[in-house]
Amino acid sequence: MNTENSDKSSFSEPMYKLNELSDALYRFVMLYRDYMNDTHDYGSGDMLSMVEMHTLTAIDDNPGITINQMAKMWHRTNGAISQTATKLEAKSYIIRKKMDGNAKNIHLFTTPKGKTLSEKHKMYDSAEVAETVKELMYVHSCTAEEVDAFFKVIKVYIDLLEEDE
């Protein structure tokens, strides 16, 4: 009896299943990344990416936040956050204010136009999540427990990824 082949076949099935899971996770991340980079009209008539929109909402939720604070919060570089802020500023959604006369101590605030769009964005996201959950449950036959488990796993996975940083 060739034990080497029997060991290989018993080992390959679990590995095959793990590879399928890994591929599914990779495909999900890549498709969602593309979705994040696509532009959408969140209610202003302007086309913004999800990154720009969530940055605007984070500024609205945290008036006076700095680029450095946002970079830490979003796990991005100061340069990446600064570029996004520059795009938002060019569209008159945010303003930068120097605090304490220090040129390096710049804080971000939404303009009235930015505040209005941030509020529209929250309604847009709520409607999108509700529609997605509805589709998962009624079109794809996921149970409420499965949907809840999916979101629980996402939250735990975020914690794992943040631990690695």
ChimeraX commands (.cxc) that place a marker at each C-alpha (Angstrom):
marker #1 position 0.00,0.00,0.00 radius 0.5
marker #1 position 1.30,3.39,-0.95 radius 0.5
marker #1 position 0.77,5.56,2.15 radius 0.5
marker #1 position 2.29,8.57,0.45 radius 0.5
marker #1 position -0.59,8.80,-2.05 radius 0.5
marker #1 position -3.30,8.21,0.56 radius 0.5
marker #1 position -1.80,10.92,2.78 radius 0.5
marker #1 position -1.70,13.29,-0.19 radius 0.5
marker #1 position -5.32,12.69,-1.18 radius 0.5
marker #1 position -6.61,13.15,2.37 radius 0.5
marker #1 position -4.58,16.33,2.68 radius 0.5
marker #1 position -5.53,17.78,-0.70 radius 0.5
marker #1 position -9.32,17.94,-0.13 radius 0.5
marker #1 position -9.11,20.29,2.90 radius 0.5
marker #1 position -6.44,22.33,1.12 radius 0.5
marker #1 position -8.63,22.55,-1.97 radius 0.5
marker #1 position -11.52,23.84,0.13 radius 0.5
marker #1 position -9.27,26.39,1.84 radius 0.5
marker #1 position -8.04,27.56,-1.55 radius 0.5
marker #1 position -11.65,27.98,-2.70 radius 0.5
marker #1 position -12.35,30.10,0.38 radius 0.5
marker #1 position -9.19,32.11,-0.19 radius 0.5
marker #1 position -10.13,32.71,-3.83 radius 0.5
marker #1 position -13.66,33.77,-2.85 radius 0.5
marker #1 position -12.31,36.23,-0.27 radius 0.5
marker #1 position -9.82,37.65,-2.80 radius 0.5
marker #1 position -12.53,38.06,-5.46 radius 0.5
marker #1 position -14.83,39.77,-2.93 radius 0.5
marker #1 position -12.08,42.19,-1.86 radius 0.5
marker #1 position -11.13,43.01,-5.46 radius 0.5
marker #1 position -14.74,43.53,-6.59 radius 0.5
marker #1 position -15.50,45.67,-3.56 radius 0.5
marker #1 position -12.32,47.70,-4.12 radius 0.5
marker #1 position -13.47,48.40,-7.68 radius 0.5
marker #1 position -16.90,49.41,-6.34 radius 0.5
marker #1 position -15.20,51.75,-3.85 radius 0.5
marker #1 position -13.22,53.44,-6.61 radius 0.5
marker #1 position -16.21,53.90,-8.93 radius 0.5
marker #1 position -17.88,57.27,-8.67 radius 0.5
marker #1 position -21.48,57.70,-7.62 radius 0.5
marker #1 position -23.91,60.58,-7.26 radius 0.5
marker #1 position -24.72,60.65,-3.56 radius 0.5
marker #1 position -27.34,63.33,-4.02 radius 0.5
marker #1 position -25.39,66.44,-5.02 radius 0.5
marker #1 position -25.09,65.95,-8.76 radius 0.5
marker #1 position -21.30,65.57,-8.34 radius 0.5
marker #1 position -19.66,62.22,-8.90 radius 0.5
marker #1 position -17.56,61.11,-5.92 radius 0.5
marker #1 position -15.81,57.87,-5.04 radius 0.5
marker #1 position -16.77,55.98,-1.91 radius 0.5
marker #1 position -13.38,56.94,-0.43 radius 0.5
marker #1 position -14.08,60.64,-1.02 radius 0.5
marker #1 position -17.60,60.34,0.35 radius 0.5
marker #1 position -16.60,58.47,3.51 radius 0.5
marker #1 position -13.76,60.92,4.06 radius 0.5
marker #1 position -16.23,63.81,3.81 radius 0.5
marker #1 position -18.57,62.10,6.27 radius 0.5
marker #1 position -15.71,61.40,8.68 radius 0.5
marker #1 position -14.78,65.09,8.59 radius 0.5
marker #1 position -18.41,66.04,9.17 radius 0.5
marker #1 position -18.65,63.60,12.09 radius 0.5
marker #1 position -15.35,64.88,13.55 radius 0.5
marker #1 position -15.19,68.65,12.96 radius 0.5
marker #1 position -11.64,69.93,13.23 radius 0.5
marker #1 position -10.00,66.56,12.61 radius 0.5
marker #1 position -6.46,66.75,11.21 radius 0.5
marker #1 position -4.97,64.90,8.25 radius 0.5
marker #1 position -2.77,62.95,10.65 radius 0.5
marker #1 position -5.72,61.92,12.83 radius 0.5
marker #1 position -7.68,60.80,9.77 radius 0.5
marker #1 position -4.70,58.85,8.45 radius 0.5
marker #1 position -4.49,56.93,11.72 radius 0.5
marker #1 position -8.25,56.38,11.84 radius 0.5
marker #1 position -8.41,55.08,8.25 radius 0.5
marker #1 position -5.03,53.30,8.24 radius 0.5
marker #1 position -3.81,55.41,5.32 radius 0.5
marker #1 position -0.85,57.67,4.72 radius 0.5
marker #1 position -1.03,61.40,5.38 radius 0.5
marker #1 position -0.44,61.90,1.66 radius 0.5
marker #1 position -3.42,59.75,0.65 radius 0.5
marker #1 position -5.74,61.58,3.04 radius 0.5
marker #1 position -4.33,64.94,1.95 radius 0.5
marker #1 position -5.00,64.14,-1.73 radius 0.5
marker #1 position -8.60,63.20,-0.95 radius 0.5
marker #1 position -9.03,66.33,1.16 radius 0.5
marker #1 position -7.68,68.42,-1.71 radius 0.5
marker #1 position -10.31,66.94,-4.06 radius 0.5
marker #1 position -13.06,67.65,-1.53 radius 0.5
marker #1 position -11.79,71.17,-0.98 radius 0.5
marker #1 position -11.72,71.84,-4.74 radius 0.5
marker #1 position -15.42,70.89,-4.87 radius 0.5
marker #1 position -16.15,73.22,-1.91 radius 0.5
marker #1 position -17.19,70.40,0.44 radius 0.5
marker #1 position -14.53,71.10,3.08 radius 0.5
marker #1 position -12.25,73.87,4.25 radius 0.5
marker #1 position -8.88,73.74,5.95 radius 0.5
marker #1 position -8.26,76.03,8.90 radius 0.5
marker #1 position -4.94,76.81,10.54 radius 0.5
marker #1 position -5.24,76.59,14.28 radius 0.5
marker #1 position -3.12,78.50,16.77 radius 0.5
marker #1 position -1.34,80.28,13.91 radius 0.5
marker #1 position 0.66,77.11,13.26 radius 0.5
marker #1 position 0.90,76.32,9.53 radius 0.5
marker #1 position 1.31,72.62,10.33 radius 0.5
marker #1 position -1.70,72.52,12.63 radius 0.5
marker #1 position -4.42,72.39,9.97 radius 0.5
marker #1 position -7.90,71.17,10.82 radius 0.5
marker #1 position -10.63,70.06,8.44 radius 0.5
marker #1 position -14.26,71.18,8.53 radius 0.5
marker #1 position -17.23,70.64,6.24 radius 0.5
marker #1 position -18.81,73.58,4.50 radius 0.5
marker #1 position -22.62,73.86,4.57 radius 0.5
marker #1 position -22.59,72.19,1.14 radius 0.5
marker #1 position -20.39,69.39,2.55 radius 0.5
marker #1 position -22.60,68.93,5.61 radius 0.5
marker #1 position -25.69,68.59,3.41 radius 0.5
marker #1 position -23.96,66.01,1.20 radius 0.5
marker #1 position -22.70,64.09,4.24 radius 0.5
marker #1 position -26.27,63.79,5.50 radius 0.5
marker #1 position -27.46,62.66,2.06 radius 0.5
marker #1 position -24.62,60.12,2.01 radius 0.5
marker #1 position -25.74,58.59,5.28 radius 0.5
marker #1 position -29.27,58.18,3.88 radius 0.5
marker #1 position -27.82,56.76,0.63 radius 0.5
marker #1 position -25.68,54.23,2.50 radius 0.5
marker #1 position -28.57,53.19,4.76 radius 0.5
marker #1 position -30.78,52.60,1.72 radius 0.5
marker #1 position -28.00,50.69,-0.08 radius 0.5
marker #1 position -27.36,48.40,2.90 radius 0.5
marker #1 position -31.09,47.80,3.36 radius 0.5
marker #1 position -31.44,46.94,-0.33 radius 0.5
marker #1 position -28.43,44.62,-0.22 radius 0.5
marker #1 position -29.75,42.79,2.86 radius 0.5
marker #1 position -33.17,42.51,1.21 radius 0.5
marker #1 position -31.59,41.04,-1.94 radius 0.5
marker #1 position -29.45,38.61,0.08 radius 0.5
marker #1 position -32.50,37.39,1.97 radius 0.5
marker #1 position -35.26,37.39,-0.65 radius 0.5
marker #1 position -33.40,36.81,-3.90 radius 0.5
marker #1 position -30.50,34.66,-2.71 radius 0.5
marker #1 position -32.29,32.91,0.20 radius 0.5
marker #1 position -29.87,33.92,2.95 radius 0.5
marker #1 position -31.45,33.81,6.38 radius 0.5
marker #1 position -31.38,36.76,8.78 radius 0.5
marker #1 position -29.00,34.71,10.94 radius 0.5
marker #1 position -26.62,34.20,7.99 radius 0.5
marker #1 position -26.64,37.91,7.17 radius 0.5
marker #1 position -26.01,38.76,10.84 radius 0.5
marker #1 position -23.18,36.19,10.93 radius 0.5
marker #1 position -21.64,37.74,7.80 radius 0.5
marker #1 position -21.52,41.19,9.42 radius 0.5
marker #1 position -20.21,39.73,12.69 radius 0.5
marker #1 position -17.39,38.00,10.81 radius 0.5
marker #1 position -16.55,41.24,8.98 radius 0.5
marker #1 position -16.26,43.07,12.32 radius 0.5
marker #1 position -14.03,40.36,13.78 radius 0.5
marker #1 position -11.90,40.28,10.61 radius 0.5
marker #1 position -11.42,44.05,10.87 radius 0.5
marker #1 position -10.19,43.59,14.44 radius 0.5
marker #1 position -7.74,40.89,13.27 radius 0.5
marker #1 position -6.40,43.10,10.50 radius 0.5
marker #1 position -6.01,46.08,12.84 radius 0.5
marker #1 position -4.08,43.91,15.29 radius 0.5
marker #1 position -1.56,43.12,12.55 radius 0.5
marker #1 position -0.76,46.78,11.94 radius 0.5
marker link #1:1,2 radius 0.2
marker link #1:2,3 radius 0.2
marker link #1:3,4 radius 0.2
marker link #1:4,5 radius 0.2
marker link #1:5,6 radius 0.2
marker link #1:6,7 radius 0.2
marker link #1:7,8 radius 0.2
marker link #1:8,9 radius 0.2
marker link #1:9,10 radius 0.2
marker link #1:10,11 radius 0.2
marker link #1:11,12 radius 0.2
marker link #1:12,13 radius 0.2
marker link #1:13,14 radius 0.2
marker link #1:14,15 radius 0.2
marker link #1:15,16 radius 0.2
marker link #1:16,17 radius 0.2
marker link #1:17,18 radius 0.2
marker link #1:18,19 radius 0.2
marker link #1:19,20 radius 0.2
marker link #1:20,21 radius 0.2
marker link #1:21,22 radius 0.2
marker link #1:22,23 radius 0.2
marker link #1:23,24 radius 0.2
marker link #1:24,25 radius 0.2
marker link #1:25,26 radius 0.2
marker link #1:26,27 radius 0.2
marker link #1:27,28 radius 0.2
marker link #1:28,29 radius 0.2
marker link #1:29,30 radius 0.2
marker link #1:30,31 radius 0.2
marker link #1:31,32 radius 0.2
marker link #1:32,33 radius 0.2
marker link #1:33,34 radius 0.2
marker link #1:34,35 radius 0.2
marker link #1:35,36 radius 0.2
marker link #1:36,37 radius 0.2
marker link #1:37,38 radius 0.2
marker link #1:38,39 radius 0.2
marker link #1:39,40 radius 0.2
marker link #1:40,41 radius 0.2
marker link #1:41,42 radius 0.2
marker link #1:42,43 radius 0.2
marker link #1:43,44 radius 0.2
marker link #1:44,45 radius 0.2
marker link #1:45,46 radius 0.2
marker link #1:46,47 radius 0.2
marker link #1:47,48 radius 0.2
marker link #1:48,49 radius 0.2
marker link #1:49,50 radius 0.2
marker link #1:50,51 radius 0.2
marker link #1:51,52 radius 0.2
marker link #1:52,53 radius 0.2
marker link #1:53,54 radius 0.2
marker link #1:54,55 radius 0.2
marker link #1:55,56 radius 0.2
marker link #1:56,57 radius 0.2
marker link #1:57,58 radius 0.2
marker link #1:58,59 radius 0.2
marker link #1:59,60 radius 0.2
marker link #1:60,61 radius 0.2
marker link #1:61,62 radius 0.2
marker link #1:62,63 radius 0.2
marker link #1:63,64 radius 0.2
marker link #1:64,65 radius 0.2
marker link #1:65,66 radius 0.2
marker link #1:66,67 radius 0.2
marker link #1:67,68 radius 0.2
marker link #1:68,69 radius 0.2
marker link #1:69,70 radius 0.2
marker link #1:70,71 radius 0.2
marker link #1:71,72 radius 0.2
marker link #1:72,73 radius 0.2
marker link #1:73,74 radius 0.2
marker link #1:74,75 radius 0.2
marker link #1:75,76 radius 0.2
marker link #1:76,77 radius 0.2
marker link #1:77,78 radius 0.2
marker link #1:78,79 radius 0.2
marker link #1:79,80 radius 0.2
marker link #1:80,81 radius 0.2
marker link #1:81,82 radius 0.2
marker link #1:82,83 radius 0.2
marker link #1:83,84 radius 0.2
marker link #1:84,85 radius 0.2
marker link #1:85,86 radius 0.2
marker link #1:86,87 radius 0.2
marker link #1:87,88 radius 0.2
marker link #1:88,89 radius 0.2
marker link #1:89,90 radius 0.2
marker link #1:90,91 radius 0.2
marker link #1:91,92 radius 0.2
marker link #1:92,93 radius 0.2
marker link #1:93,94 radius 0.2
marker link #1:94,95 radius 0.2
marker link #1:95,96 radius 0.2
marker link #1:96,97 radius 0.2
marker link #1:97,98 radius 0.2
marker link #1:98,99 radius 0.2
marker link #1:99,100 radius 0.2
marker link #1:100,101 radius 0.2
marker link #1:101,102 radius 0.2
marker link #1:102,103 radius 0.2
marker link #1:103,104 radius 0.2
marker link #1:104,105 radius 0.2
marker link #1:105,106 radius 0.2
marker link #1:106,107 radius 0.2
marker link #1:107,108 radius 0.2
marker link #1:108,109 radius 0.2
marker link #1:109,110 radius 0.2
marker link #1:110,111 radius 0.2
marker link #1:111,112 radius 0.2
marker link #1:112,113 radius 0.2
marker link #1:113,114 radius 0.2
marker link #1:114,115 radius 0.2
marker link #1:115,116 radius 0.2
marker link #1:116,117 radius 0.2
marker link #1:117,118 radius 0.2
marker link #1:118,119 radius 0.2
marker link #1:119,120 radius 0.2
marker link #1:120,121 radius 0.2
marker link #1:121,122 radius 0.2
marker link #1:122,123 radius 0.2
marker link #1:123,124 radius 0.2
marker link #1:124,125 radius 0.2
marker link #1:125,126 radius 0.2
marker link #1:126,127 radius 0.2
marker link #1:127,128 radius 0.2
marker link #1:128,129 radius 0.2
marker link #1:129,130 radius 0.2
marker link #1:130,131 radius 0.2
marker link #1:131,132 radius 0.2
marker link #1:132,133 radius 0.2
marker link #1:133,134 radius 0.2
marker link #1:134,135 radius 0.2
marker link #1:135,136 radius 0.2
marker link #1:136,137 radius 0.2
marker link #1:137,138 radius 0.2
marker link #1:138,139 radius 0.2
marker link #1:139,140 radius 0.2
marker link #1:140,141 radius 0.2
marker link #1:141,142 radius 0.2
marker link #1:142,143 radius 0.2
marker link #1:143,144 radius 0.2
marker link #1:144,145 radius 0.2
marker link #1:145,146 radius 0.2
marker link #1:146,147 radius 0.2
marker link #1:147,148 radius 0.2
marker link #1:148,149 radius 0.2
marker link #1:149,150 radius 0.2
marker link #1:150,151 radius 0.2
marker link #1:151,152 radius 0.2
marker link #1:152,153 radius 0.2
marker link #1:153,154 radius 0.2
marker link #1:154,155 radius 0.2
marker link #1:155,156 radius 0.2
marker link #1:156,157 radius 0.2
marker link #1:157,158 radius 0.2
marker link #1:158,159 radius 0.2
marker link #1:159,160 radius 0.2
marker link #1:160,161 radius 0.2
marker link #1:161,162 radius 0.2
marker link #1:162,163 radius 0.2
marker link #1:163,164 radius 0.2
marker link #1:164,165 radius 0.2
view
